[in-house]
């Protein structure tokens, strides 16, 4: 775009950049949201042991069979709301900061990574309430009926979390979310910007579409590998009390152990104490259930959560649910940047 055409634009270029960043993020998210739903649910199910030894494909079939195909779009409004704040501020701020930093030093990989860290952290703080709302709405349908909150929509979920748990809940996972977002800013946006330059200058890939595809696929892979442990930590920290069924009591034909019983009975035996109603589902894994004595939550900070998971459950647990997470991260990276590029091209044509 020439400087003369830029002057003809009715809207300042910086606002165009922010708007196209947000719209591009939303367009990519509509396509990739079902994968995000699977990634979140599989991550939490693996953490609780509720997923068993199911493969990704088997887990997908189980989710669709139990909740229906459209259950994969649970939490879509919250996801779009997150993109309004997150993608808009993350990519928009990155470009503003990168261009400003270029006035003082040449733009290279280190300046791009540094700017990505700062812009990513700022975007995370802005969008943290939307992220918590998204995780809650996405995971709600995977819980047993007795444990579901049955949110009616994104505004209902936001209001109920605020009313029932307080404003601090929206920032309960802000540590891992902000840390992860800082990494995302560097390894997704920063590396994408750098790879576009590398593919164009050193490999001769100058076609805009091919250049965007190559750069976004590369940055998407790096982004997924580096940030998956932080995604796992974030999901553990923001997840509410989770209820999961275990075995079947032959008397009440419901999940055991019945909470009326003093201790879990052996498999396929009656509950240890009489009951007058179907037994409730058992609490198998309460991710953020405070200690009964100290009142301290098990997951309190990013590194503490990551260290705790790696020590008690194994290092590979930090990459639980990686396949759908990679499809989500890589897919959204490609779709978002393609959409942003297309929107800006359309705007340039309109403005010229």
C-alpha positions as YAML, in Angstrom:
chain: A
units: angstrom
residues:
- id: 1
  name: UNK
  ca: [0.00, 0.00, 0.00]
- id: 2
  name: UNK
  ca: [1.39, 3.43, -0.95]
- id: 3
  name: UNK
  ca: [1.57, 6.35, 1.46]
- id: 4
  name: UNK
  ca: [-0.90, 8.31, -0.73]
- id: 5
  name: UNK
  ca: [-3.52, 5.58, -0.40]
- id: 6
  name: UNK
  ca: [-2.98, 5.42, 3.35]
- id: 7
  name: UNK
  ca: [-3.74, 9.13, 3.60]
- id: 8
  name: UNK
  ca: [-6.99, 8.56, 1.73]
- id: 9
  name: UNK
  ca: [-8.22, 6.08, 4.33]
- id: 10
  name: UNK
  ca: [-11.12, 7.38, 6.36]
- id: 11
  name: UNK
  ca: [-10.06, 5.20, 9.31]
- id: 12
  name: UNK
  ca: [-6.57, 5.46, 10.89]
- id: 13
  name: UNK
  ca: [-4.40, 2.49, 9.91]
- id: 14
  name: UNK
  ca: [-3.78, 1.52, 13.53]
- id: 15
  name: UNK
  ca: [-7.54, 1.06, 14.05]
- id: 16
  name: UNK
  ca: [-7.75, -0.99, 10.88]
- id: 17
  name: UNK
  ca: [-5.00, -3.24, 12.22]
- id: 18
  name: UNK
  ca: [-6.77, -3.74, 15.55]
- id: 19
  name: UNK
  ca: [-10.16, -4.36, 13.92]
- id: 20
  name: UNK
  ca: [-8.87, -6.87, 11.38]
- id: 21
  name: UNK
  ca: [-6.91, -8.66, 14.10]
- id: 22
  name: UNK
  ca: [-10.05, -9.15, 16.18]
- id: 23
  name: UNK
  ca: [-12.25, -10.12, 13.22]
- id: 24
  name: UNK
  ca: [-9.62, -12.51, 11.89]
- id: 25
  name: UNK
  ca: [-9.35, -14.17, 15.29]
- id: 26
  name: UNK
  ca: [-13.13, -14.58, 15.47]
- id: 27
  name: UNK
  ca: [-13.36, -16.02, 11.96]
- id: 28
  name: UNK
  ca: [-10.66, -18.56, 12.74]
- id: 29
  name: UNK
  ca: [-12.25, -19.44, 16.09]
- id: 30
  name: UNK
  ca: [-15.65, -20.30, 14.60]
- id: 31
  name: UNK
  ca: [-13.95, -23.11, 12.65]
- id: 32
  name: UNK
  ca: [-11.58, -24.27, 15.37]
- id: 33
  name: UNK
  ca: [-13.89, -24.04, 18.44]
- id: 34
  name: UNK
  ca: [-14.96, -27.75, 18.39]
- id: 35
  name: UNK
  ca: [-11.29, -28.75, 18.52]
- id: 36
  name: UNK
  ca: [-10.76, -26.40, 21.48]
- id: 37
  name: UNK
  ca: [-13.74, -28.01, 23.24]
- id: 38
  name: UNK
  ca: [-12.20, -31.45, 22.77]
- id: 39
  name: UNK
  ca: [-8.76, -30.22, 23.87]
- id: 40
  name: UNK
  ca: [-10.08, -28.72, 27.12]
- id: 41
  name: UNK
  ca: [-12.27, -31.72, 27.97]
- id: 42
  name: UNK
  ca: [-9.60, -34.27, 27.13]
- id: 43
  name: UNK
  ca: [-7.01, -32.36, 29.12]
- id: 44
  name: UNK
  ca: [-9.22, -32.29, 32.22]
- id: 45
  name: UNK
  ca: [-10.43, -35.87, 31.71]
- id: 46
  name: UNK
  ca: [-6.83, -37.10, 31.49]
- id: 47
  name: UNK
  ca: [-6.01, -35.15, 34.64]
- id: 48
  name: UNK
  ca: [-8.83, -36.84, 36.55]
- id: 49
  name: UNK
  ca: [-8.28, -40.27, 35.08]
- id: 50
  name: UNK
  ca: [-11.77, -40.19, 33.60]
- id: 51
  name: UNK
  ca: [-10.56, -40.62, 30.02]
- id: 52
  name: UNK
  ca: [-9.07, -44.04, 30.67]
- id: 53
  name: UNK
  ca: [-6.87, -45.26, 27.82]
- id: 54
  name: UNK
  ca: [-9.04, -43.87, 25.05]
- id: 55
  name: UNK
  ca: [-7.38, -42.67, 21.88]
- id: 56
  name: UNK
  ca: [-8.19, -39.23, 20.53]
- id: 57
  name: UNK
  ca: [-10.60, -40.67, 17.95]
- id: 58
  name: UNK
  ca: [-12.31, -42.89, 20.52]
- id: 59
  name: UNK
  ca: [-12.66, -39.94, 22.89]
- id: 60
  name: UNK
  ca: [-14.21, -37.84, 20.12]
- id: 61
  name: UNK
  ca: [-16.76, -40.59, 19.42]
- id: 62
  name: UNK
  ca: [-17.57, -40.82, 23.13]
- id: 63
  name: UNK
  ca: [-18.13, -37.08, 23.48]
- id: 64
  name: UNK
  ca: [-20.33, -36.89, 20.37]
- id: 65
  name: UNK
  ca: [-22.31, -39.96, 21.42]
- id: 66
  name: UNK
  ca: [-22.97, -38.66, 24.94]
- id: 67
  name: UNK
  ca: [-23.66, -35.01, 24.16]
- id: 68
  name: UNK
  ca: [-24.35, -34.83, 20.45]
- id: 69
  name: UNK
  ca: [-22.39, -33.16, 17.69]
- id: 70
  name: UNK
  ca: [-23.51, -29.66, 18.65]
- id: 71
  name: UNK
  ca: [-22.13, -30.11, 22.17]
- id: 72
  name: UNK
  ca: [-18.74, -29.43, 20.57]
- id: 73
  name: UNK
  ca: [-19.91, -25.83, 20.12]
- id: 74
  name: UNK
  ca: [-20.69, -25.37, 23.82]
- id: 75
  name: UNK
  ca: [-19.14, -22.10, 24.93]
- id: 76
  name: UNK
  ca: [-18.83, -20.63, 21.42]
- id: 77
  name: UNK
  ca: [-20.19, -17.19, 22.47]
- id: 78
  name: UNK
  ca: [-17.58, -17.04, 25.25]
- id: 79
  name: UNK
  ca: [-14.90, -18.09, 22.77]
- id: 80
  name: UNK
  ca: [-15.87, -15.31, 20.38]
- id: 81
  name: UNK
  ca: [-16.00, -12.84, 23.25]
- id: 82
  name: UNK
  ca: [-12.48, -13.88, 24.20]
- id: 83
  name: UNK
  ca: [-11.28, -13.29, 20.63]
- id: 84
  name: UNK
  ca: [-12.79, -9.79, 20.66]
- id: 85
  name: UNK
  ca: [-10.48, -8.89, 23.53]
- id: 86
  name: UNK
  ca: [-7.58, -11.32, 23.10]
- id: 87
  name: UNK
  ca: [-6.84, -11.41, 19.36]
- id: 88
  name: UNK
  ca: [-7.61, -7.73, 18.94]
- id: 89
  name: UNK
  ca: [-5.23, -6.61, 21.66]
- id: 90
  name: UNK
  ca: [-2.56, -9.30, 21.15]
- id: 91
  name: UNK
  ca: [-1.88, -8.88, 17.43]
- id: 92
  name: UNK
  ca: [-2.90, -5.23, 17.35]
- id: 93
  name: UNK
  ca: [-0.59, -4.26, 20.21]
- id: 94
  name: UNK
  ca: [2.21, -6.37, 18.71]
- id: 95
  name: UNK
  ca: [2.19, -4.37, 15.48]
- id: 96
  name: UNK
  ca: [2.02, -1.04, 17.28]
- id: 97
  name: UNK
  ca: [4.88, -1.95, 19.63]
- id: 98
  name: UNK
  ca: [6.96, -3.51, 16.84]
- id: 99
  name: UNK
  ca: [6.68, -0.40, 14.67]
- id: 100
  name: UNK
  ca: [7.47, 1.83, 17.62]
- id: 101
  name: UNK
  ca: [10.50, -0.27, 18.58]
- id: 102
  name: UNK
  ca: [11.73, -0.08, 14.97]
- id: 103
  name: UNK
  ca: [12.33, 3.64, 15.48]
- id: 104
  name: UNK
  ca: [15.09, 2.83, 17.97]
- id: 105
  name: UNK
  ca: [16.64, -0.41, 16.67]
- id: 106
  name: UNK
  ca: [16.46, -2.69, 13.62]
- id: 107
  name: UNK
  ca: [13.58, -5.16, 13.66]
- id: 108
  name: UNK
  ca: [15.03, -8.64, 14.21]
- id: 109
  name: UNK
  ca: [14.02, -11.89, 15.89]
- id: 110
  name: UNK
  ca: [14.91, -10.61, 19.37]
- id: 111
  name: UNK
  ca: [12.87, -7.43, 19.10]
- id: 112
  name: UNK
  ca: [9.93, -9.45, 17.72]
- id: 113
  name: UNK
  ca: [10.12, -11.96, 20.57]
- id: 114
  name: UNK
  ca: [10.39, -9.19, 23.17]
- id: 115
  name: UNK
  ca: [7.46, -7.26, 21.75]
- id: 116
  name: UNK
  ca: [5.47, -10.50, 21.53]
- id: 117
  name: UNK
  ca: [6.02, -11.21, 25.23]
- id: 118
  name: UNK
  ca: [4.83, -7.75, 26.30]
- id: 119
  name: UNK
  ca: [1.82, -7.59, 23.95]
- id: 120
  name: UNK
  ca: [0.78, -11.14, 24.85]
- id: 121
  name: UNK
  ca: [0.85, -10.42, 28.58]
- id: 122
  name: UNK
  ca: [-1.20, -7.24, 28.16]
- id: 123
  name: UNK
  ca: [-3.77, -9.08, 26.03]
- id: 124
  name: UNK
  ca: [-4.11, -11.86, 28.62]
- id: 125
  name: UNK
  ca: [-4.87, -9.48, 31.48]
- id: 126
  name: UNK
  ca: [-7.54, -7.79, 29.36]
- id: 127
  name: UNK
  ca: [-9.22, -11.07, 28.33]
- id: 128
  name: UNK
  ca: [-8.79, -13.19, 31.48]
- id: 129
  name: UNK
  ca: [-12.50, -12.98, 32.55]
- id: 130
  name: UNK
  ca: [-13.56, -14.15, 29.09]
- id: 131
  name: UNK
  ca: [-11.06, -17.04, 29.25]
- id: 132
  name: UNK
  ca: [-12.40, -18.29, 32.60]
- id: 133
  name: UNK
  ca: [-15.96, -18.06, 31.29]
- id: 134
  name: UNK
  ca: [-14.94, -20.01, 28.17]
- id: 135
  name: UNK
  ca: [-13.32, -22.85, 30.15]
- id: 136
  name: UNK
  ca: [-16.35, -23.15, 32.44]
- id: 137
  name: UNK
  ca: [-18.87, -23.24, 29.58]
- id: 138
  name: UNK
  ca: [-16.76, -25.61, 27.48]
- id: 139
  name: UNK
  ca: [-16.26, -28.16, 30.26]
- id: 140
  name: UNK
  ca: [-19.76, -27.99, 31.80]
- id: 141
  name: UNK
  ca: [-21.35, -30.52, 29.44]
- id: 142
  name: UNK
  ca: [-18.63, -33.09, 30.16]
- id: 143
  name: UNK
  ca: [-19.55, -33.23, 33.87]
- id: 144
  name: UNK
  ca: [-22.18, -35.61, 35.29]
- id: 145
  name: UNK
  ca: [-25.71, -34.20, 35.28]
- id: 146
  name: UNK
  ca: [-25.70, -33.60, 39.04]
- id: 147
  name: UNK
  ca: [-22.53, -31.53, 38.79]
- id: 148
  name: UNK
  ca: [-23.44, -29.32, 35.83]
- id: 149
  name: UNK
  ca: [-24.12, -25.63, 36.23]
- id: 150
  name: UNK
  ca: [-26.21, -25.51, 33.04]
- id: 151
  name: UNK
  ca: [-25.23, -22.02, 31.96]
- id: 152
  name: UNK
  ca: [-27.86, -20.46, 29.69]
- id: 153
  name: UNK
  ca: [-25.36, -18.36, 27.81]
- id: 154
  name: UNK
  ca: [-22.15, -16.40, 28.05]
- id: 155
  name: UNK
  ca: [-23.72, -13.53, 29.98]
- id: 156
  name: UNK
  ca: [-25.43, -15.94, 32.38]
- id: 157
  name: UNK
  ca: [-22.14, -17.77, 32.96]
- id: 158
  name: UNK
  ca: [-20.27, -14.51, 33.50]
- id: 159
  name: UNK
  ca: [-22.91, -13.20, 35.93]
- id: 160
  name: UNK
  ca: [-23.16, -16.45, 37.92]
- id: 161
  name: UNK
  ca: [-19.40, -16.81, 38.30]
- id: 162
  name: UNK
  ca: [-19.23, -13.19, 39.46]
- id: 163
  name: UNK
  ca: [-22.17, -13.56, 41.87]
- id: 164
  name: UNK
  ca: [-21.43, -17.03, 43.26]
- id: 165
  name: UNK
  ca: [-17.64, -16.98, 43.40]
- id: 166
  name: UNK
  ca: [-16.58, -13.34, 43.26]
- id: 167
  name: UNK
  ca: [-14.52, -11.25, 40.87]
- id: 168
  name: UNK
  ca: [-11.27, -12.89, 42.04]
- id: 169
  name: UNK
  ca: [-12.37, -16.12, 40.35]
- id: 170
  name: UNK
  ca: [-11.98, -14.45, 36.96]
- id: 171
  name: UNK
  ca: [-8.29, -14.04, 37.75]
- id: 172
  name: UNK
  ca: [-7.78, -17.32, 39.64]
- id: 173
  name: UNK
  ca: [-5.90, -18.71, 36.64]
- id: 174
  name: UNK
  ca: [-4.42, -15.40, 35.55]
- id: 175
  name: UNK
  ca: [-0.88, -16.51, 36.45]
- id: 176
  name: UNK
  ca: [-0.65, -19.44, 34.01]
- id: 177
  name: UNK
  ca: [-2.88, -17.65, 31.50]
- id: 178
  name: UNK
  ca: [-0.70, -14.53, 31.45]
- id: 179
  name: UNK
  ca: [2.50, -16.58, 31.39]
- id: 180
  name: UNK
  ca: [1.14, -18.72, 28.58]
- id: 181
  name: UNK
  ca: [-0.03, -15.63, 26.69]
- id: 182
  name: UNK
  ca: [3.42, -14.08, 26.97]
- id: 183
  name: UNK
  ca: [4.85, -17.24, 25.43]
- id: 184
  name: UNK
  ca: [2.12, -17.22, 22.78]
- id: 185
  name: UNK
  ca: [2.94, -13.62, 21.92]
- id: 186
  name: UNK
  ca: [6.56, -14.62, 21.36]
- id: 187
  name: UNK
  ca: [6.28, -18.08, 19.80]
- id: 188
  name: UNK
  ca: [3.13, -17.47, 17.76]
- id: 189
  name: UNK
  ca: [2.96, -13.81, 16.76]
- id: 190
  name: UNK
  ca: [6.67, -13.03, 17.10]
- id: 191
  name: UNK
  ca: [7.88, -16.12, 15.22]
- id: 192
  name: UNK
  ca: [5.12, -15.74, 12.61]
- id: 193
  name: UNK
  ca: [6.31, -12.23, 11.83]
- id: 194
  name: UNK
  ca: [9.93, -13.42, 11.70]
- id: 195
  name: UNK
  ca: [9.19, -16.48, 9.54]
- id: 196
  name: UNK
  ca: [7.26, -14.36, 7.06]
- id: 197
  name: UNK
  ca: [10.39, -12.29, 6.65]
- id: 198
  name: UNK
  ca: [12.66, -15.37, 6.43]
- id: 199
  name: UNK
  ca: [10.49, -17.16, 3.87]
- id: 200
  name: UNK
  ca: [10.28, -14.00, 1.79]
- id: 201
  name: UNK
  ca: [13.95, -12.91, 1.94]
- id: 202
  name: UNK
  ca: [15.87, -16.20, 2.11]
- id: 203
  name: UNK
  ca: [13.58, -18.76, 0.47]
- id: 204
  name: UNK
  ca: [11.99, -16.53, -2.13]
- id: 205
  name: UNK
  ca: [8.41, -17.30, -1.08]
- id: 206
  name: UNK
  ca: [6.84, -13.97, -1.97]
- id: 207
  name: UNK
  ca: [3.30, -15.05, -2.84]
- id: 208
  name: UNK
  ca: [1.19, -13.65, 0.04]
- id: 209
  name: UNK
  ca: [-0.99, -16.76, 0.46]
- id: 210
  name: UNK
  ca: [1.87, -19.28, 0.39]
- id: 211
  name: UNK
  ca: [4.01, -17.03, 2.59]
- id: 212
  name: UNK
  ca: [1.26, -16.78, 5.23]
- id: 213
  name: UNK
  ca: [0.59, -20.55, 5.10]
- id: 214
  name: UNK
  ca: [4.26, -21.49, 5.56]
- id: 215
  name: UNK
  ca: [4.90, -18.95, 8.32]
- id: 216
  name: UNK
  ca: [1.70, -19.76, 10.23]
- id: 217
  name: UNK
  ca: [2.18, -23.55, 10.06]
- id: 218
  name: UNK
  ca: [5.73, -23.19, 11.38]
- id: 219
  name: UNK
  ca: [4.82, -20.82, 14.19]
- id: 220
  name: UNK
  ca: [1.77, -22.95, 15.05]
- id: 221
  name: UNK
  ca: [3.91, -26.03, 15.68]
- id: 222
  name: UNK
  ca: [6.38, -24.15, 17.90]
- id: 223
  name: UNK
  ca: [3.51, -22.45, 19.70]
- id: 224
  name: UNK
  ca: [1.76, -25.76, 20.49]
- id: 225
  name: UNK
  ca: [4.80, -27.58, 21.86]
- id: 226
  name: UNK
  ca: [5.97, -24.71, 24.06]
- id: 227
  name: UNK
  ca: [2.62, -23.66, 25.53]
- id: 228
  name: UNK
  ca: [0.83, -26.98, 26.14]
- id: 229
  name: UNK
  ca: [2.19, -27.36, 29.73]
- id: 230
  name: UNK
  ca: [0.93, -23.86, 30.55]
- id: 231
  name: UNK
  ca: [-2.47, -24.71, 29.05]
- id: 232
  name: UNK
  ca: [-2.63, -27.77, 31.30]
- id: 233
  name: UNK
  ca: [-1.74, -25.67, 34.36]
- id: 234
  name: UNK
  ca: [-4.30, -23.01, 33.44]
- id: 235
  name: UNK
  ca: [-7.09, -25.57, 33.04]
- id: 236
  name: UNK
  ca: [-6.30, -27.11, 36.43]
- id: 237
  name: UNK
  ca: [-6.28, -23.72, 38.16]
- id: 238
  name: UNK
  ca: [-9.49, -22.31, 36.65]
- id: 239
  name: UNK
  ca: [-11.50, -25.55, 36.70]
- id: 240
  name: UNK
  ca: [-14.22, -25.64, 39.37]
- id: 241
  name: UNK
  ca: [-14.97, -28.58, 41.66]
- id: 242
  name: UNK
  ca: [-15.13, -31.49, 39.23]
- id: 243
  name: UNK
  ca: [-17.34, -34.53, 39.79]
- id: 244
  name: UNK
  ca: [-16.67, -37.81, 38.02]
- id: 245
  name: UNK
  ca: [-18.41, -41.21, 38.34]
- id: 246
  name: UNK
  ca: [-16.33, -44.28, 39.22]
- id: 247
  name: UNK
  ca: [-18.07, -47.64, 39.72]
- id: 248
  name: UNK
  ca: [-21.61, -49.01, 39.90]
- id: 249
  name: UNK
  ca: [-23.32, -50.04, 43.13]
- id: 250
  name: UNK
  ca: [-25.45, -53.18, 42.59]
- id: 251
  name: UNK
  ca: [-28.12, -51.92, 45.01]
- id: 252
  name: UNK
  ca: [-28.78, -48.34, 43.87]
- id: 253
  name: UNK
  ca: [-27.50, -49.02, 40.33]
- id: 254
  name: UNK
  ca: [-25.77, -45.68, 40.45]
- id: 255
  name: UNK
  ca: [-22.20, -44.55, 40.76]
- id: 256
  name: UNK
  ca: [-20.26, -45.52, 43.86]
- id: 257
  name: UNK
  ca: [-19.11, -44.89, 46.46]
- id: 258
  name: UNK
  ca: [-22.37, -43.53, 47.77]
- id: 259
  name: UNK
  ca: [-21.50, -40.38, 49.72]
- id: 260
  name: UNK
  ca: [-23.47, -41.88, 52.62]
- id: 261
  name: UNK
  ca: [-20.94, -44.67, 52.89]
- id: 262
  name: UNK
  ca: [-17.95, -44.36, 55.27]
- id: 263
  name: UNK
  ca: [-15.50, -45.66, 52.64]
- id: 264
  name: UNK
  ca: [-15.58, -46.76, 48.99]
- id: 265
  name: UNK
  ca: [-16.95, -50.33, 48.65]
- id: 266
  name: UNK
  ca: [-15.28, -52.90, 46.40]
- id: 267
  name: UNK
  ca: [-16.35, -53.06, 42.78]
- id: 268
  name: UNK
  ca: [-19.90, -54.36, 42.17]
- id: 269
  name: UNK
  ca: [-20.88, -54.64, 45.83]
- id: 270
  name: UNK
  ca: [-23.62, -52.78, 47.73]
- id: 271
  name: UNK
  ca: [-22.84, -49.47, 49.38]
- id: 272
  name: UNK
  ca: [-21.66, -49.83, 52.98]
- id: 273
  name: UNK
  ca: [-24.60, -47.92, 54.45]
- id: 274
  name: UNK
  ca: [-28.34, -47.79, 53.63]
- id: 275
  name: UNK
  ca: [-29.60, -45.01, 51.41]
- id: 276
  name: UNK
  ca: [-33.06, -43.63, 50.75]
- id: 277
  name: UNK
  ca: [-32.37, -42.14, 47.33]
- id: 278
  name: UNK
  ca: [-30.09, -42.81, 44.37]
- id: 279
  name: UNK
  ca: [-26.54, -42.13, 45.45]
- id: 280
  name: UNK
  ca: [-24.93, -38.97, 44.10]
- id: 281
  name: UNK
  ca: [-21.90, -39.10, 41.87]
- id: 282
  name: UNK
  ca: [-18.65, -39.41, 43.68]
- id: 283
  name: UNK
  ca: [-16.08, -36.65, 43.91]
- id: 284
  name: UNK
  ca: [-13.16, -38.28, 42.16]
- id: 285
  name: UNK
  ca: [-10.96, -35.30, 41.44]
- id: 286
  name: UNK
  ca: [-11.59, -31.79, 42.71]
- id: 287
  name: UNK
  ca: [-8.94, -29.81, 40.88]
- id: 288
  name: UNK
  ca: [-9.24, -26.75, 43.09]
- id: 289
  name: UNK
  ca: [-10.82, -28.16, 46.24]
- id: 290
  name: UNK
  ca: [-9.20, -26.38, 49.23]
- id: 291
  name: UNK
  ca: [-7.57, -28.53, 51.88]
- id: 292
  name: UNK
  ca: [-10.04, -29.28, 54.68]
- id: 293
  name: UNK
  ca: [-7.53, -28.25, 57.36]
- id: 294
  name: UNK
  ca: [-5.43, -25.47, 55.87]
- id: 295
  name: UNK
  ca: [-7.92, -24.13, 53.31]
- id: 296
  name: UNK
  ca: [-5.09, -23.94, 50.74]
- id: 297
  name: UNK
  ca: [-5.87, -24.82, 47.13]
- id: 298
  name: UNK
  ca: [-3.71, -27.53, 45.53]
- id: 299
  name: UNK
  ca: [-2.75, -25.36, 42.55]
- id: 300
  name: UNK
  ca: [-1.55, -21.88, 43.50]
- id: 301
  name: UNK
  ca: [0.90, -20.71, 40.84]
- id: 302
  name: UNK
  ca: [2.02, -21.60, 37.35]
- id: 303
  name: UNK
  ca: [5.35, -23.21, 38.16]
- id: 304
  name: UNK
  ca: [4.00, -24.89, 41.30]
- id: 305
  name: UNK
  ca: [1.19, -26.45, 39.26]
- id: 306
  name: UNK
  ca: [3.51, -27.59, 36.47]
- id: 307
  name: UNK
  ca: [6.04, -29.00, 38.96]
- id: 308
  name: UNK
  ca: [3.30, -30.75, 40.94]
- id: 309
  name: UNK
  ca: [1.81, -32.39, 37.84]
- id: 310
  name: UNK
  ca: [5.23, -33.48, 36.52]
- id: 311
  name: UNK
  ca: [6.28, -34.90, 39.90]
- id: 312
  name: UNK
  ca: [3.06, -36.73, 40.84]
- id: 313
  name: UNK
  ca: [1.69, -37.71, 37.44]
- id: 314
  name: UNK
  ca: [4.69, -37.70, 35.12]
- id: 315
  name: UNK
  ca: [6.15, -35.15, 32.72]
- id: 316
  name: UNK
  ca: [4.07, -36.36, 29.78]
- id: 317
  name: UNK
  ca: [0.88, -35.38, 31.65]
- id: 318
  name: UNK
  ca: [1.79, -31.79, 30.88]
- id: 319
  name: UNK
  ca: [1.11, -32.59, 27.22]
- id: 320
  name: UNK
  ca: [-2.16, -34.45, 27.89]
- id: 321
  name: UNK
  ca: [-4.57, -33.81, 25.05]
- id: 322
  name: UNK
  ca: [-1.78, -32.59, 22.75]
- id: 323
  name: UNK
  ca: [-3.23, -33.83, 19.41]
- id: 324
  name: UNK
  ca: [-6.44, -31.78, 19.61]
- id: 325
  name: UNK
  ca: [-4.48, -28.93, 21.20]
- id: 326
  name: UNK
  ca: [-2.07, -28.89, 18.25]
- id: 327
  name: UNK
  ca: [-4.92, -28.97, 15.74]
- id: 328
  name: UNK
  ca: [-6.52, -26.12, 17.65]
- id: 329
  name: UNK
  ca: [-3.35, -24.01, 17.96]
- id: 330
  name: UNK
  ca: [-1.95, -24.70, 14.52]
- id: 331
  name: UNK
  ca: [-5.35, -24.55, 12.88]
- id: 332
  name: UNK
  ca: [-6.34, -21.31, 14.53]
- id: 333
  name: UNK
  ca: [-2.95, -19.77, 13.81]
- id: 334
  name: UNK
  ca: [-3.27, -20.52, 10.09]
- id: 335
  name: UNK
  ca: [-6.94, -19.54, 9.83]
- id: 336
  name: UNK
  ca: [-6.51, -16.36, 11.86]
- id: 337
  name: UNK
  ca: [-3.56, -15.00, 9.92]
- id: 338
  name: UNK
  ca: [-5.15, -15.94, 6.58]
- id: 339
  name: UNK
  ca: [-8.33, -14.13, 7.63]
- id: 340
  name: UNK
  ca: [-6.39, -11.08, 8.83]
- id: 341
  name: UNK
  ca: [-4.46, -10.94, 5.55]
- id: 342
  name: UNK
  ca: [-7.67, -11.26, 3.52]
- id: 343
  name: UNK
  ca: [-9.53, -8.63, 5.54]
- id: 344
  name: UNK
  ca: [-6.70, -6.14, 5.16]
- id: 345
  name: UNK
  ca: [-6.51, -6.80, 1.44]
- id: 346
  name: UNK
  ca: [-10.26, -6.24, 1.12]
- id: 347
  name: UNK
  ca: [-10.01, -3.01, 3.11]
- id: 348
  name: UNK
  ca: [-7.16, -1.76, 0.95]
- id: 349
  name: UNK
  ca: [-9.21, -2.44, -2.18]
- id: 350
  name: UNK
  ca: [-12.19, -0.64, -0.67]
- id: 351
  name: UNK
  ca: [-10.15, 2.33, 0.57]
- id: 352
  name: UNK
  ca: [-8.30, 2.76, -2.73]
...
